Amino acid sequence: MVLSTFINRIHDGLPLSASVDDEQDAKLNDQKKQVKVIMRKINSNSEPRASIESGEYTIHYLMSEGIIYLCICEHSYPRKLAFSYLEEVDKEFNKSFGQQALRPGLRPYAFVEFDNFMQKTRRVYQDSRATANLDKLNAELQDVTKVMTKNIEDLLYRGDSLDKMQDLSSSLRTQSQRYRKAARRINLEAMIKQYIPVVGVSLFFLFLIWWMFLR
């Protein structure tokens, strides 16, 4: 289930809104500290969406229009549902506040009232019917199999950064583009080999017709 949600600006990390949670949950509070560390490592060049494994939990984030949306989930909670939840939060927050969230001089948690929407949406995604009908939901939700997944220890304690995740993702995209270009070139060469004899014969007959009747 979704346990906690955060909305921050990317360029300065300003917290705009957050869900109101049980402050007595020590494990959840530890994960909130991890979220703050992650926020310090994220910038506009980081991977736009990622899942970061952190012990019994997974921290998912989505960046959109200069805003980052994060949620802490139980490790077993389906990633598709987590990102579908974040997308709903993104859509409603952008619709409600838009460019207001990017203006300078905002105080922290200027949109704290948005927690009402997050709590209501979170309850929908905790409904047992949602998880029971996961197969049906999977057909309707966005495919997130390509979302970058990282372990929290790698990210925070071994010196890896979200920029490195971006570099890896960019490298994979570059290699994919090279394969596609090579495949197109091979297909073109095969097409040329297939049709050049036909073109040659056609040109020969056109030349004969011209030579015999039209010159």
FENZI-V346428 format. One record per backbone hydrogen bond with DSSP energy under -1.0 kcal/mol. NH is the residue of the N-H (numbers start at 1). CO is the residue of the C=O. If there is no record, write none. Layout:
NH,CO ; NH,CO
This chain:
3,72 ; 4,72 ; 6,70 ; 7,17 ; 8,68 ; 9,14 ; 10,66 ; 16,7 ; 17,7 ; 19,5 ; 25,22 ; 26,24 ; 29,25 ; 30,26 ; 31,27 ; 32,28 ; 33,29 ; 34,30 ; 35,31 ; 36,32 ; 37,33 ; 38,34 ; 39,35 ; 40,36 ; 41,38 ; 42,38 ; 46,43 ; 50,61 ; 51,148 ; 52,59 ; 53,150 ; 54,57 ; 57,54 ; 58,73 ; 59,52 ; 60,71 ; 61,50 ; 62,69 ; 63,48 ; 64,67 ; 67,64 ; 68,8 ; 69,62 ; 70,6 ; 71,60 ; 72,4 ; 73,58 ; 74,1 ; 75,56 ; 77,74 ; 82,78 ; 83,79 ; 84,80 ; 85,81 ; 86,82 ; 87,83 ; 88,84 ; 89,85 ; 90,86 ; 91,87 ; 92,88 ; 93,89 ; 94,90 ; 95,91 ; 96,92 ; 97,93 ; 100,97 ; 101,98 ; 102,99 ; 109,15 ; 111,16 ; 112,109 ; 114,111 ; 115,112 ; 116,113 ; 118,114 ; 119,115 ; 120,116 ; 121,117 ; 122,118 ; 123,119 ; 124,120 ; 125,121 ; 130,127 ; 131,127 ; 132,128 ; 133,129 ; 134,131 ; 137,133 ; 138,134 ; 140,137 ; 141,137 ; 147,144 ; 150,51 ; 152,53 ; 155,151 ; 156,152 ; 157,153 ; 158,153 ; 160,154 ; 165,161 ; 166,162 ; 167,163 ; 168,164 ; 169,165 ; 170,166 ; 171,167 ; 172,168 ; 173,169 ; 174,170 ; 175,171 ; 176,172 ; 177,173 ; 178,174 ; 179,175 ; 180,176 ; 181,177 ; 182,178 ; 183,179 ; 184,180 ; 185,181 ; 186,182 ; 187,183 ; 188,184 ; 189,185 ; 190,186 ; 191,187 ; 192,188 ; 193,189 ; 194,190 ; 195,191 ; 196,192 ; 199,195 ; 200,196 ; 201,197 ; 202,198 ; 203,199 ; 204,200 ; 205,201 ; 206,202 ; 207,203 ; 208,204 ; 209,205 ; 210,206 ; 211,207 ; 212,208 ; 213,209 ; 215,210
